[in-house]
Amino acid sequence: MSQSKRPISVEGHRKLREEIDRMIRTERPSVIKEIEVALGHGDLSENAEYTYAKEKQALIETRIRDLQERLSTCEVIDLSNRPKSDKVVFGSTVSLEDLETGETKSYRLLGQDEADISQGILSVSSPVGRALIGRRAEDMVEVKTPSGIREYEILEIS
């Protein structure tokens, strides 16, 4: 299965590498020790510790494979030497006004592996992110959301 490259910042890539490193160097050996201890308790058919440790191991291995796949499809974009742009691009912070409510919000556009709405980080591949890419300050954008079409004005790009 071929996947296209997914943009990610240097910082986002570093965090993924740190997580996979922690999973491989700390979490995996820890759960192996838990399994060994549980095996020492005898009968596996009634050994809840063993069952729990094996389930935990499966989750860790799944997470490691997921992180390896993500890292293999990443295109790292260094934002530190990017020229200033008057258009919304990957890494931009955009201030928007919701034209229906008058509410203003700021979002930073990064890759889907870095998106965290609670931190004000949107994925460039999200509906809002796709609508903003290539636009300029004072542009109006329409975004199709589950609750209907929302209209925003771009107030500022930094």
N, C-alpha and C positions, 0 to 999 in steps of 0.2 A: 504494500500500500504506500503510494507516494504522497508525501505531504509537501505543500509549498513552504518556503521559509517564513518563519514568524518573527517579526521585529521584536527586539528586546534591548533595553539599555544596558550599558556596561554594569551598572549597579544591580539591575535585575538578574543579569547573567551570573554575577558573583554570588547573589543570594541563592540561586538554584544550585550552583556548584557547592556552596557551603552546606546546603541541605542534603544533597546526595552524599557528600563526604561524611556528614554526621550519621546518616542512615547506614552507610557501609561500615564506618569505623566504630560507631558506638552502639546504635540500635540493633544491628544484626548480631554482633557478638553477645550483646546482653540477652537477647531472646534465645540464643543458642545455649547459653548458660542456664537460663530458666528451664529449657527443655531437658537438659542434662539432670538438673536437680529434680524435676518432676519424674523423670524416668527412674530415679533412685527410690521413688516412693512405691514402686511395685506395679500392681495390676493396672494396666492402662485403660481398661474398660470402665473403671469407676474413678479415674484420676482427672478431676476437674482442672487441676493446675496444668497438667499436660495438654489437655484440650484447649485451654485458654492460651497457653504458650504457642501451640501450633497455629491457632487462629491469628495470633499476634504476628507470628513469623510470616504467615501468608500475606497479611496486610503490609508488612514492611517490604517484602519482596515485590509486591504489586506497586508500591510507592516508588521503589528504586527503579523498576522498569519504566514507570510513567515519567520520572525525572530524566532518565536516560533518553527516552524518546523526545521529550521536550527539548533537551539540550542539543540533540542531533538535528532538530529542525529550526533552531534559533539562528537568526541573523543579527549579530550584535551591532548596535549602532552607537557610536561614541558621540554623545551630545556635547562634550566639552569643547570641541573645536568646530562646531557647526556654525555657519554664518547666520547672522540675524535675518529673519524673514518676516515680511509683512503678511504672510499667509500662514494659516494653521498647518503645521507639519508635525510629524512624530516628535514628541518631547515638548511641544508647546503647552503653555498654561493659558487657558482661555477663560475669560470672564463672560458669562452669558446672562441675559435678562429674559426671563420667561414672559412673553408678551401678554399672556392671559392673566397671570397673577402678579406681575411686576417684581417677582422675586429674582434676586441675582445670586449666581453661583459661580464658583471657579473650579475648573477641572484641568488636570494635567493628562495629556494623551500619551499613553505608553502601550506596550504590548499586552496581549491577553494574559500572559503569565504574570504580569505585574498589576493588573487591574484590581482595585480595591476601592469601591465607592465610598466606604467609610473614611478613607484617607483622601478622597477627592481625586482619585486616579481612575480614568476611564480607558478602556481598551480602544485602540484605533479601529478595531473591527466591530465595535458595538454600533448600534443604530445611530447614537449621538455622535460617536467618533467618526463614523463614515460620513455623516452629514457635514461635519465641521472641516474635514481635511480639504485643504486647498482654498478655503474661504478667507475673507479679510475682515478686519474690524468694520463695524457698521453693516455688515451683510446680515440679511435675514435668512434663517434656515428653518426648514420644516422637518420634523422628525416623526416618523410613524412609531408610536408606542402602543402597548397593549390597551391603554385607555383612550387611544385616538391620536390624531395628529396634534403635535405640540409645535408652537412657533417660538423661536428664540432670536434675539438680536445679539450679535457678537459685539461686546463692549470693548474688549481689550485682548491683545495677544502678546504674550511675553515668553 
